[in-house]
Amino acid sequence: MDIQEQLELKREERKKLLDEATKLLEADDIEGAKEKRDEVKKIDNEIAELEKQLEEQNKQQEQVDIKENQKEEVESRMEKRDIERFETPGSVTPEEVRAFENYLETRDIAGGNLTTESGFVVIPEEVITDILKLKNQEFNLDQFVTVKDVKNNSGKYPVVRQSQVAALPQVEELAANPELAVKPFFLLAYDIKTHRGYFKISRESIEDSKVDVLNELKEWMAKTIAATRNAGIVNVLKNGGPGEDGENTQIPSQTATSVDDIKNAINLNIMPNYEHNVAIMSQSAWATIDNLKDSDGRYLVQEDIKESSAKRLLGAKVVVLPDEMLGADGANTLVIGNLKDAIVLFNRSQYQAGWTDYMHFGECLMVAVRQDVRLLDHKAAMVLNLDLGATTDTTTETTPQA
């Protein structure tokens, strides 16, 4: 049996163990589920070793293939691959990217390889793609909410209610169809706002340092984009915003003074949608909740069976933010629920960079982000303000969910 066949068998075995762990978890057999999880970890190590062996085998075979071919044929194939990569319809040529890099250092736009708009140099699409990849490596909240790309600066977006689905009423034969009490969708208005700013770099800093200016620019722009989106989402989580009819609507909030308050608030108000439910909390709130135990001495927060590095609070995936990210009054804040149903981010972003400050022998770099964040369904989540005080050691009977 070759390595590939062994690897496929191990993956099938892993999938079977995960299914068994899930069934045990649904049956509240936590210990049995943990045993299956340990078996999965062992299989993961075996799979990693087989994948390493397979990679080495493939490398050896690749070296043999290269030696069997003429050097000219290899270079021709690589050249053809590069041409196909950069000459597909709508793609950016290598000359455009190199011209943009050169422009950052020399401000020379000769050659016609750069596009200008309103006196600014437009960042080539290839560079923008790199920026978005960098942004995804930063921590951002837009992965938990619904993101919609829009083409207008304002408008209305049809929204289907996922949390309000009613059964059809019984109707007598040939009777008129009754109108359903719950409307299946509504129109949610959005109004795009522009967030922008710039910073100035002296020519001395550029010329006298060995810093890669292009990479520094990409990193700064990426973090700015992520921070802008995070701020918009946090603002709606804490302060609400215009809802279905334009009135200001807020996510319901409660104050929890005990473990039972936390359990009741979650169990009675949050739909048990374990796929998308998340528990977003500050570091201070996490430090408190992570120490809570039930009457049997088991921690309220459990490990995720399918993702060993993750934690779950009563079925919801735990996401911990810095205290300052939730604001001065957010040190003991817990937001829990299905944020994909609760919040929508309307995205219409444009990025431009311009260097124009001749009088100060400097270069000005600018970024602009256009977006709007709205409350989609205020019933899909809730805010818990923790005020446990001396009750942080309180224990209560519960069945932890991993």
N, C-alpha and C positions, 0 to 999 in steps of 0.2 A: 504494500500500500504506500503510494507516494505521499509527499508532504501535503499537497493540495487536498487529497481525499481525507487525510487525517484532520486537516483544518475544518473541512466541511462537517465532519462527524462531530467535532468538538463544539462547533457553533450550533448544531442541532440539539446537542445535549444541553448547552447553555439555555437555549430557548425553552426547552422542556422544563428545566429547573425553575426558570422565571415564572412560567405558567403555574407550576405547583406552588411556588411561594405566594403568588397572587391569590390562589384559592385558599391557602392556609390563612392569609391575612384577612380575607373576607369572612372566614370562619372564626376570626378573633384568636387564632392560634399563633400568638406572637413568637413564642419560642420556636415552634416548628418553622415559621417563616424565616427566623434568624439562622437556623441551621441550613436551610436552603440557600440563604444569602451567602453563608460561608462556603458552601459548595460552589456557588457561582464565582466567588473570588478565586477559588482554586482553579476552576476551569479557565478564568480570565488569564491567569498566569501561564497556563499551558498553551492557550491560544496565542498569547504574546510571544512565547518562545518559538512556536511553529511559524508564526508570521515572520519572525526574525530569520529563521532558517530558510523560509521561502524567498525572502528578499535577497539573502546571500546567494541562493541558488540562481535566482533571476539575474543578479549582477554578473555572476560567473558566465552564464549563458550569453549574456549581452556582450561581454568581452570577447567571447569566442566568435560571435557573429560579426563583430566589428573587424576582427583580424581576418576573417574569411572574405571580406569585401574590400574593394579597392578604395583608397583614400578619396579619390575623386568622386566616387559614387556616394560616399558618406557626406561629403561637403555639399554635393548637389541636393541631396535629400534635406539637409538642414536649411539650405538656402530657400528651397521650395516651401518648407514649413513656415519660415519667417515671412515670406511673401504672402502666403495665404492668411497669416495672422493679421498682417497690417493692411492688406488690400481688400478686405471684405467690405461690402457696401456700408457706408456710414461710419467706418472706423477711423481712428486717428493715425496718421502716418508717424514713423519714428522721427521724421524731420520736424514735425510740429512740436513733439515733446522736447527734442533737443533745442529747438528754437526758444521754447518757453524757459528751459533751464538757463540758456545763455542770456535771456532777457533779464532774469533775476540778478545776474552778475554784472551785465554790461549795459542794460536798458536799450540794447540795439534791436530794432524790429525790422531790419533790412532783410530782404529775401522773400517777403510775401508769405512766410510760413505761419504767421500769427494773425488771429482775427481780432479786430478792435471794435469796440462798441461804446459810444458816448465818451470817447477819449480814454477808455480803459482797455487794457489787454484782457481778453477773455481766456480763462483757464482752459486748456485743451481737455477734451472729454477723457482722454487716457489718464490725465493727472487727477481729474475729479473722481474717477473710479478708484484710484489709490486712496484718495481722501476718505471715501466712504468705507473702504476696507479698514482703514485705521480707526475710524469712528466705531466700528463694530467691535473693536478690541477694548474700547473703553466701556466702563459700566454705564448702561443707559436704561431708562425705564420704558422706552418705546417698545421693547420686546414683549412687555406684558399687556400693552393696550392695543386697541385697533388703530391702524395707520391707514389713511386713505389719501391718495394723491389726487389733487384737484387742479383744474386748468384755469379757473377763474378766481378773482380776488374775493368774491362773495357769492353766496348762493344757498341752495337748500339741498340736502342729501337725503334720499329715502332710506329709512332705517326700519328693519324688520325686528319686531319685539321677540326675543328668544325666551324671555322669562314670563310672558303672558300668553299661554296657549291653553284654550278652553276646549272641552269636549263638545261635540255637536249635540244639540237638543233633539229629543225624540219628537217626530212629527207624524201626524196621522196621514193615512193614505189620501193623496190628491189635495192635501191642505197646502196653503201658501207657505213658501219658504220664510222662516223668521230671520230677521237681521241679527247677526252675531253681536254680542254685547261688547266684545273686545276687538278693537281695530288691529289688523295684523301689522300695520306699519304707520309711521308718521314722518313728517319732513323736518329734519333738524337743520337749522340755519347755521352757517359759518361765515366768519368775516376775517379774512387773512390780515395779520399784522406783520410788519417788517421789523426785524431785529438786526441791527448792524452796528459795526464799529471798526476802528482801525488802530494800528499802533505804528510807531515810527522807528526805523532802524537807521543808524548813522552809517555813512559810507566807511568811516574809520573802522567800525565794528565788523563790517563785511570784509574789508580789505586786510585787516590786521589779525583776524582770527582764522582758524582752520575749520570753522563750523560749516557743515553742509546746509546752506541757506534754504534750499528747496525742501529738504526733509524737515527742517525746523518749521517751515511754513506749513507743510502738510500736517504735522503733529499739532501745531497750535490751532489750526482751523478745525481739525477733527475734534479736539477737546471742546472748542467753542460750540460746535454744533451739538454735541452730546449734552453739554451743560445747559444750552438754551432749551432743548427739548425736555430735559429733566425738570427745569424750573417751571415750565408751562404745565407739566403733568402734576407736579407737587402742588402748585397753586390751585388747580381744580380739585385735587384730593382734599385739601384743607379748607378752601374757601368756596367751593362750588362754582357755578357759572350758569349762563343762559341755557335753559332746557328746552323741552318740546315746544312750548308756547312763548318762549322768549323770557319768561320770568326766571329770576335767580333761584336755582335749585341746588341743594347740597346733599352730599352723601350723609345718611343718618349717623349720628355719633352718640356714644354712651360713655359713662365713666365706670370703670371696673375697679372695685375696691377689694375683690377677693378672687380666688381661683374659680369659684362657682359663677361669679359674674362673667368671667372670660368665657367659660364653657357655655353658659346660657345664651350669651350674646351671639356666639358663633353658631351654636346648634339651632337656635330659633330664628335667626335672621339670614343666614347664608345658605344658599342652595348647595347641596352636597355634590358639586361638580369637581371631582378631584383632579380632573385633567388640567383645568385652567385656574383653579383657586390658588391665590398666593397670599402670603402674610408678610406685608412690607412693614418693617419696624426700624426704629433708631437703635444705635448701639446700646444706649441706656436701657431701652425697653427689652432688648435681647438679653442683656445681662441679668435682668429680673426674671424674665420668662424662662430662660434656660435653666434656672435653678429650681423651678417649681416641680413638686412631686405629688403623686396621688397617695392615697392611704396605704398602699402596698409598697411605697418607696420607689415607685417607677417614675421617671421623669415625664413631664407632660409633653415635652418635645422628643420626638423619636427620629431615628435614622430612616432615610428613604431606602426601601428595599431594592429598588431598581437603580438608584444612583447613590452610591455609598458616601460621596462627599456632600450630599444635600441633607437637609433636615426638614421635618414636617411638623406642623402644629395643627392637631385635629384634622388631618387630611390635607392641609394647605401647605404648599412649598414656602419655606421661610426665605425671605430676602432681607438682608441687614444693610441699612444705610448709615452713613455718618450722621451724628446728631445735628450738625449744622445744615445738612442738606434738607431736613424737615423744618428748619427755622428755630428761632429761640424758644418757642413754646412747643416744639415737637420732640423734646428729649424723651418723653415717655408716651409716644404715639405709636399705635398699631393700626394699620389699614389692612383689612382682610376682605377677600371676596374675588369674584371673577372680573378683573379689571378690563378684560377684552370686551365684556358686555357693558362695563360701567363708563369707560372713557374712550373717546375717539380723538386722534390727532390728525387734523387736516394739513397735509404737507404740500407746500408750493415754494420750494427753495431755489434760490439762484446765488451763485458764487461768482464774485469778480475780484480781481486784484489790480491795484494801480500804484505806480510810483511817480510822484509828481513834485516833491518838495525840493526844488533846486536851491532855494534861498538858504536852507539849513543843511545842505550837503547830506541829505538823508533820503531814505526810501520809505514810502508809506504803504502799508499792506492792509487791505480792507476785506472784510467778509460780511455777507448779508444772508440772513435766514428768514424765510417767510412761512408762517404757520399760524394755526389757531387750534386750541384745545377746548373741547366741549364735553359736557356731561351727557353721556349716552343713555344710561339707565341707572338712576340713583339707588334703585333697589338691589342692584347686583353686588354692592359692597357696603362696608360700614367702617367707621372710625372708632377705635377704642382708646380712650384716654386713661392710662394706667395710674392709679393712685392706691397702690397696694399697701404702702407704708409698712407697718409691722406685720402685715398678713402675708409677706412673701414666703414665710416658712409654713403657711397653712397647707394642709393636705386634704384631699378629698377623693372620693371614690370615682374613678373614671376608667374608661377602656381606651388606652392610647391607640392612635392610628398612625401607621407608618406610611 
